[in-house]
């Protein structure tokens, strides 16, 4: 996304709209580094108390706690963005149950599920560009 479109999106986003980034989670804390970087970029654009990063399993906070934190910060609308490459079982089955809990716990907040990031044309193009890059970083095999 260009800086111009990011600035445009930020200016049209209400101060009471939160962003809840939702990733799978893993036992290894290093796994979360790219997702924390995404959250940091979003916080720089929206404000620290308007962006939360949550996980399905192994890591905290979970989706319900992350959504609760945004509600407590005064968000009346929250966009939930699954940081998944595809809409598999977790997105189709687990997230709707968690979204229902969020809505029941915070009836004054509107939670909206957005598409997985992996389905966005910009991310598909970015992954293809990295795959085709002649200067790709080599990773040693152990």
C-alpha positions as CSV (number, residue, x, y, z in Angstrom):
1,X,0.0,0.0,0.0
2,X,1.4,3.4,-0.8
3,X,2.0,6.1,1.7
4,X,-0.7,8.2,0.0
5,X,-3.4,5.5,0.3
6,X,-2.3,4.8,3.9
7,X,-2.6,8.5,4.8
8,X,-6.0,8.6,3.0
9,X,-7.3,5.6,4.9
10,X,-6.1,7.0,8.2
11,X,-7.8,10.3,7.6
12,X,-11.1,8.7,6.8
13,X,-11.0,6.3,9.8
14,X,-13.0,7.4,12.8
15,X,-11.1,8.0,16.0
16,X,-13.4,5.4,17.6
17,X,-12.6,2.7,15.0
18,X,-10.2,0.0,16.2
19,X,-8.2,-2.5,14.3
20,X,-7.9,-6.0,15.7
21,X,-5.2,-8.0,13.9
22,X,-5.6,-11.7,14.4
23,X,-2.9,-14.3,13.8
24,X,-2.6,-18.0,14.5
25,X,0.0,-18.1,17.2
26,X,2.9,-20.5,17.9
27,X,4.9,-21.9,20.8
28,X,8.1,-20.1,19.6
29,X,7.9,-16.4,20.5
30,X,10.1,-15.5,17.5
31,X,7.3,-16.6,15.2
32,X,5.3,-13.5,16.1
33,X,8.0,-11.0,15.0
34,X,6.5,-10.2,11.6
35,X,3.0,-9.8,13.0
36,X,4.3,-7.5,15.7
37,X,6.0,-5.4,13.0
38,X,2.6,-5.2,11.1
39,X,0.9,-4.1,14.4
40,X,3.7,-1.5,14.9
41,X,3.1,0.0,11.4
42,X,-0.7,0.1,12.0
43,X,-0.2,1.7,15.5
44,X,2.0,4.4,13.9
45,X,-0.9,5.2,11.5
46,X,-3.9,4.8,13.9
47,X,-2.6,5.3,17.4
48,X,-1.4,2.8,20.0
49,X,-4.8,2.4,21.7
50,X,-6.7,1.8,18.5
51,X,-4.7,-1.3,17.3
52,X,-4.5,-4.7,19.0
53,X,-2.7,-7.9,17.9
54,X,-4.4,-11.1,19.1
55,X,-3.8,-14.8,18.6
56,X,-5.9,-18.0,18.1
57,X,-3.6,-20.2,20.3
58,X,-0.3,-20.5,22.1
59,X,0.1,-16.7,22.6
60,X,-1.7,-13.9,24.3
61,X,-3.9,-12.0,24.1
62,X,-6.6,-14.1,22.4
63,X,-9.2,-12.5,20.1
64,X,-11.8,-11.9,22.9
65,X,-9.2,-10.2,25.1
66,X,-7.8,-8.1,22.3
67,X,-11.3,-7.0,21.3
68,X,-12.1,-6.2,24.9
69,X,-9.0,-4.0,25.2
70,X,-10.1,-2.0,22.1
71,X,-13.7,-1.7,23.5
72,X,-12.2,-0.5,26.9
73,X,-10.1,2.1,25.0
74,X,-13.4,3.6,23.6
75,X,-13.6,2.0,20.2
76,X,-17.2,1.7,19.1
77,X,-16.3,-0.1,15.8
78,X,-13.6,-2.7,15.4
79,X,-12.3,-4.1,12.1
80,X,-11.0,-7.7,12.7
81,X,-8.3,-8.6,10.1
82,X,-7.2,-12.2,10.0
83,X,-3.4,-12.3,9.3
84,X,-3.8,-15.6,7.5
85,X,-2.8,-16.4,4.0
86,X,-6.1,-18.2,3.2
87,X,-9.6,-18.7,4.6
88,X,-9.2,-22.2,6.0
89,X,-10.9,-23.9,8.9
90,X,-9.7,-21.4,11.5
91,X,-11.2,-18.5,9.5
92,X,-14.4,-20.2,8.5
93,X,-15.1,-22.1,11.8
94,X,-13.2,-20.7,14.7
95,X,-13.4,-16.9,14.0
96,X,-17.2,-16.8,13.7
97,X,-17.5,-18.4,17.2
98,X,-15.0,-15.9,18.7
99,X,-16.7,-13.0,16.9
100,X,-20.1,-14.0,18.4
101,X,-18.5,-14.0,21.9
102,X,-17.0,-10.6,21.3
103,X,-20.3,-9.2,20.2
104,X,-22.1,-10.7,23.1
105,X,-19.5,-9.3,25.6
106,X,-19.6,-5.9,24.0
107,X,-23.0,-5.2,22.5
108,X,-22.2,-1.5,22.1
109,X,-19.3,-2.2,19.8
110,X,-19.7,-3.2,16.1
111,X,-17.1,-5.9,15.2
112,X,-16.6,-6.4,11.5
113,X,-14.7,-9.4,10.1
114,X,-12.6,-8.5,7.0
115,X,-11.0,-10.8,4.5
116,X,-7.8,-12.6,5.2
117,X,-4.7,-10.6,4.2
118,X,-3.6,-13.4,2.0
119,X,-6.6,-12.8,-0.3
120,X,-5.7,-9.2,-0.9
121,X,-4.3,-8.5,-4.4
122,X,-1.6,-6.3,-2.9
123,X,-0.2,-9.1,-0.7
124,X,-0.4,-11.6,-3.5
125,X,1.6,-9.3,-5.7
126,X,4.1,-8.6,-2.9
127,X,4.6,-12.3,-2.3
128,X,5.2,-12.9,-6.0
129,X,7.6,-10.0,-6.2
130,X,9.6,-11.5,-3.3
131,X,9.6,-15.0,-4.8
132,X,10.8,-13.6,-8.1
133,X,13.4,-11.3,-6.6
134,X,17.0,-12.1,-7.8
135,X,18.3,-10.8,-4.4
136,X,16.3,-13.2,-2.2
137,X,17.9,-14.0,1.1
138,X,19.3,-17.5,1.4
139,X,18.4,-19.3,4.6
140,X,20.9,-22.0,5.8
141,X,19.4,-25.4,6.2
142,X,20.1,-27.1,9.5
